[in-house]
Amino acid sequence: MTTFTISLADFCVEINSIFETTRTFCKDYLCEGVPEFSVSISQKDITFEREKSAKEDLLEGIPIRQFSDEYLETLAVYRKICTKLLERETLLFHGSAVAVDGEVYLFTAKSGTGKSTHTALWRQVFGDRAVMINDDKPLLKLTPKGVLVCGTPWNGKHGLGCNKMVPLKAICILERAERNAVTSVNVAEALPMLMQQSFRTGTPGGTVLLFEILDKLTERVQLYRLGCNMDPQAAVVAYEGMKG
């Protein structure tokens, strides 16, 4: 068993992992603060992640992927952490988060739509003004002054992200289209996608917490829908339409 502490969204978390590789995975977030809570991983947790992944593959009609215990442990760690963070008004949200001039634009969509491809266009167009906060699973932390997007080690297969917390400007639902166009949407229009892309514990109490967080989140953040192609101009249209 390996024990270490990391800082996520300004919360110190003690992790008791089976594999040393999990500590290495979290190396950019290691800290020496007093833990607010701890999580411990067992072989049972890893088996749960493997069975869950297999079920998802079957539902999508793809061959069952084979993952190592070391990789599955990182998923189990994040699941346990995010369950506890819900109680602290901090939500794991699936999307690609890019900051421009100190404000984050968070793009979410169905798998395979091109979130990462689109935010790559932002980095191409805006250069050093654009900073990737997290390309896969950022944390959204509610605060009295607004919502912060927090980097995490769980930042996608290309490892695009950084250990920063940056104010969230807008959430944008990404869709493929021939013509680039961005429009504002109301909560009712956005909620199905927001629910789908939010971490859920699968318990009644967790569902209540999630609805409470999403209610507060949508009061504080602008919501948009972007129809786009994969031309660099899509980044310009999106930014101009959301910067306010």
C-alpha positions in Angstrom: 0.0 0.0 0.0 1.3 3.5 -0.9 0.0 6.6 0.9 0.4 10.1 -0.3 -1.6 13.4 -0.3 -2.7 15.5 -3.3 -4.4 18.9 -3.6 -7.4 19.0 -5.9 -9.6 22.2 -6.1 -7.8 23.4 -3.0 -8.9 20.3 -1.0 -6.1 18.1 0.4 -6.9 14.4 -0.1 -5.0 11.5 1.3 -4.8 8.5 -1.1 -4.1 4.9 0.0 -3.3 3.1 -3.2 -2.2 -0.4 -4.1 0.2 0.7 -6.8 3.1 3.2 -6.7 2.1 4.2 -10.3 -0.9 6.0 -8.9 1.4 8.3 -7.0 3.4 8.9 -10.1 0.2 9.6 -12.0 -0.7 12.3 -9.5 2.9 13.8 -9.2 2.0 17.3 -10.3 -0.6 17.5 -7.5 1.3 16.1 -4.6 1.1 18.2 -1.4 2.1 18.1 2.3 -1.1 19.7 3.7 -3.4 18.2 6.3 -5.9 15.9 4.5 -9.5 16.9 4.6 -10.5 13.3 3.8 -8.9 10.1 2.6 -9.7 7.4 0.1 -8.5 3.8 0.1 -8.4 1.4 -2.9 -8.9 -2.4 -2.7 -8.9 -5.0 -5.4 -12.7 -5.0 -5.2 -12.7 -1.4 -6.4 -10.5 -2.3 -9.4 -12.7 -5.2 -10.3 -15.7 -2.8 -10.2 -14.0 -0.5 -12.7 -13.2 -3.4 -15.0 -16.8 -4.7 -15.0 -18.2 -1.2 -15.4 -15.9 -0.6 -18.4 -16.9 -3.9 -20.0 -20.6 -3.1 -19.6 -20.1 0.3 -21.3 -18.2 -1.3 -24.2 -21.0 -3.8 -24.7 -23.6 -1.0 -24.7 -21.6 0.8 -27.4 -21.2 -2.3 -29.4 -17.4 -2.3 -29.4 -14.9 -5.0 -28.4 -14.3 -5.1 -24.6 -11.2 -3.2 -23.9 -8.5 -4.7 -21.6 -7.1 -2.3 -19.0 -4.3 -2.9 -16.5 -5.0 -2.9 -12.8 -2.8 0.1 -12.4 -4.9 2.2 -14.9 -8.2 1.0 -13.3 -6.9 2.0 -9.9 -6.6 5.6 -11.1 -10.3 5.5 -12.1 -11.3 4.1 -8.8 -9.4 6.8 -6.9 -11.1 9.5 -8.9 -14.5 8.0 -8.4 -14.1 7.9 -4.6 -12.7 11.4 -4.5 -15.5 12.9 -6.6 -18.1 11.2 -4.5 -16.8 13.1 -1.5 -16.3 16.3 -3.4 -20.0 16.5 -4.3 -20.7 17.2 -0.7 -18.3 20.1 -1.0 -20.1 21.6 -4.0 -17.4 20.5 -6.4 -18.3 18.5 -9.5 -16.4 16.3 -11.9 -17.6 17.4 -15.4 -16.7 15.7 -18.7 -15.4 18.3 -21.1 -12.4 20.1 -22.6 -11.6 23.4 -20.8 -9.5 26.1 -22.4 -8.7 29.5 -20.8 -8.2 32.6 -22.8 -7.2 35.8 -21.0 -7.9 34.3 -17.6 -11.4 32.9 -18.2 -12.3 29.3 -19.1 -14.6 28.2 -21.9 -15.7 24.6 -21.2 -16.8 22.5 -24.2 -18.9 19.4 -23.7 -20.4 17.0 -26.2 -21.2 13.4 -27.0 -18.2 11.2 -27.3 -16.4 11.5 -30.6 -17.9 14.9 -31.5 -14.5 16.7 -31.4 -14.1 18.6 -28.1 -10.4 18.2 -28.0 -10.1 19.0 -31.7 -12.0 22.2 -31.2 -10.0 23.4 -28.2 -6.8 22.6 -30.2 -8.1 25.2 -32.7 -8.3 27.7 -29.8 -4.6 27.1 -29.0 -3.8 27.5 -32.7 -5.7 30.7 -33.1 -5.0 32.4 -29.8 -1.5 31.2 -29.2 0.0 32.0 -25.8 -3.3 33.6 -24.7 -4.9 30.1 -24.6 -4.1 27.7 -21.8 -5.5 24.2 -21.5 -6.8 23.7 -18.0 -8.1 20.1 -18.5 -8.9 18.2 -21.7 -11.1 15.5 -20.2 -12.3 15.6 -16.6 -12.0 19.0 -14.9 -13.5 19.8 -11.5 -16.0 22.6 -11.2 -15.9 24.3 -7.8 -18.7 26.5 -6.7 -17.5 29.5 -4.7 -19.2 32.7 -3.4 -17.5 34.6 -6.2 -18.4 32.2 -9.0 -17.3 28.9 -10.5 -13.7 27.8 -10.7 -12.5 25.2 -13.2 -9.8 23.2 -11.6 -7.1 21.1 -13.2 -6.7 17.4 -12.3 -4.3 14.6 -13.2 -7.3 13.1 -15.1 -6.8 15.2 -18.2 -7.2 12.9 -21.1 -5.1 10.6 -23.2 -2.9 13.4 -24.4 -2.2 14.7 -20.9 -3.3 18.3 -21.8 -3.9 20.3 -18.7 -2.3 22.1 -15.8 -2.5 22.5 -12.0 -4.5 25.8 -12.0 -7.9 27.1 -10.9 -9.4 29.6 -13.3 -12.9 31.3 -13.3 -15.4 29.7 -15.6 -16.9 32.1 -18.2 -19.2 29.7 -20.2 -20.2 26.2 -20.9 -20.8 25.3 -24.5 -22.5 22.3 -26.0 -20.5 21.4 -29.1 -22.2 20.0 -32.3 -20.9 19.3 -35.8 -22.2 21.6 -38.5 -21.1 22.9 -41.9 -21.5 26.5 -40.8 -20.0 27.9 -37.6 -22.6 29.5 -35.3 -22.9 30.0 -31.6 -26.2 30.7 -29.8 -27.1 31.1 -26.1 -29.4 28.4 -24.6 -31.5 28.2 -21.6 -31.2 25.8 -18.7 -34.0 23.5 -19.9 -32.2 23.1 -23.3 -28.8 22.5 -21.7 -29.8 20.4 -18.7 -30.0 16.9 -20.5 -26.4 17.3 -21.7 -25.2 18.8 -18.4 -26.7 15.8 -16.5 -25.1 13.3 -19.0 -21.7 14.8 -18.6 -21.7 15.2 -14.9 -20.3 12.7 -12.4 -23.1 10.7 -10.8 -22.8 8.5 -7.7 -25.8 6.3 -8.6 -27.3 6.9 -5.1 -30.5 8.9 -4.3 -28.5 11.2 -2.1 -25.9 11.8 -4.8 -28.6 12.6 -7.3 -30.1 15.3 -5.0 -26.6 16.8 -4.5 -26.0 16.8 -8.3 -29.3 18.6 -9.0 -28.5 21.2 -6.3 -25.0 21.8 -7.8 -26.3 22.1 -11.3 -29.0 24.5 -10.2 -26.4 26.8 -8.7 -24.0 26.3 -11.6 -26.5 27.3 -14.2 -27.4 30.4 -12.2 -23.8 31.6 -12.4 -22.5 30.5 -15.8 -23.6 31.4 -19.3 -24.7 28.5 -21.5 -24.3 28.2 -25.2 -24.6 25.8 -28.2 -21.9 25.8 -30.9 -22.4 24.3 -34.3 -19.0 24.1 -35.9 -16.8 22.6 -38.5 -13.1 22.0 -37.9 -11.8 25.1 -39.5 -9.8 27.6 -37.3 -12.5 30.1 -37.9 -14.7 28.0 -35.6 -12.6 29.1 -32.7 -13.0 32.8 -33.6 -16.7 32.5 -34.0 -17.1 30.7 -30.7 -14.9 33.1 -28.7 -16.5 36.2 -30.2 -20.0 34.8 -29.5 -19.3 34.0 -25.8 -16.8 36.5 -24.5 -19.6 39.1 -23.8 
